[in-house]
Amino acid sequence: MKSAHWLSVYLHLWPAATRPKPELRTMVGDLKDASDLPADIRNLKTHHLTFYAKLLKAWIAMGFRAPKIDVRGAIDA
């Protein structure tokens, strides 16, 4: 999404040593069987107020700006 203030990050694209710790999972209601997911963090069935609150908090911290994100190298997704 162009000009958004967030960037979707997929766990398997990060090297294990530099991978950020997940804080919550969203949209697990789309899974056929969500019972296999660990209970180490919240497994939200849909977008939840917590999700939007985290986005808003991050956007406020960024001064309501959408920074330019440069991708260097190939993305193997």
C-alpha positions as CSV (number, residue, x, y, z in Angstrom):
1,M,0.0,0.0,0.0
2,K,1.6,3.2,-1.1
3,S,1.9,6.1,1.4
4,A,0.9,3.9,4.3
5,H,2.6,4.3,7.7
6,W,3.0,0.6,8.3
7,L,4.8,-2.2,6.6
8,S,3.6,-5.7,6.6
9,V,6.4,-8.0,8.0
10,Y,6.3,-11.7,7.5
11,L,8.2,-13.8,10.0
12,H,9.9,-16.2,7.5
13,L,11.5,-13.3,5.7
14,W,13.6,-12.3,8.7
15,P,16.8,-14.0,9.7
16,A,16.2,-15.7,13.1
17,A,18.9,-13.6,14.8
18,T,17.4,-10.3,13.8
19,R,13.7,-11.2,13.9
20,P,11.5,-8.9,16.0
21,K,9.4,-10.6,18.7
22,P,5.8,-10.8,17.6
23,E,3.3,-9.0,19.8
24,L,0.0,-10.3,18.5
25,R,-1.5,-12.3,15.6
26,T,-4.3,-10.8,13.5
27,M,-7.0,-12.4,11.3
28,V,-6.6,-16.0,12.7
29,G,-10.3,-16.3,12.0
30,D,-9.4,-16.8,8.4
31,L,-7.5,-20.1,9.2
32,K,-9.3,-23.4,8.7
33,D,-8.0,-24.6,12.1
34,A,-6.5,-22.0,14.4
35,S,-6.1,-24.5,17.3
36,D,-2.5,-25.3,16.2
37,L,-1.4,-21.7,17.0
38,P,0.6,-21.3,20.2
39,A,-1.0,-19.3,23.0
40,D,2.3,-17.4,23.7
41,I,0.7,-14.2,22.3
42,R,-2.8,-13.0,21.5
43,N,-4.4,-14.7,18.5
44,L,-7.0,-12.2,17.3
45,K,-9.8,-13.6,15.1
46,T,-10.2,-10.3,13.3
47,H,-8.7,-6.9,13.5
48,H,-9.2,-5.7,17.0
49,L,-9.0,-2.4,18.9
50,T,-5.6,-3.5,20.2
51,F,-4.4,-3.8,16.6
52,Y,-5.6,-0.3,15.6
53,A,-4.3,1.2,18.9
54,K,-0.8,-0.1,18.1
55,L,-1.0,1.3,14.6
56,L,-2.1,4.7,15.9
57,K,0.5,4.8,18.6
58,A,3.2,4.0,16.1
59,W,1.9,6.7,13.7
60,I,1.9,9.3,16.5
61,A,5.4,8.4,17.4
62,M,6.4,8.9,13.7
63,G,4.9,12.4,13.8
64,F,2.0,11.4,11.5
65,R,4.5,10.8,8.6
66,A,4.9,7.9,6.2
67,P,8.6,7.4,5.7
68,K,10.2,6.3,2.5
69,I,11.3,2.7,2.7
70,D,14.2,1.7,0.6
71,V,14.6,-2.0,-0.2
72,R,18.1,-3.1,-1.1
73,G,18.7,-6.4,-2.8
74,A,16.3,-9.0,-3.9
75,I,13.3,-10.0,-1.8
76,D,12.8,-13.8,-1.9
77,A,9.2,-14.2,-0.9
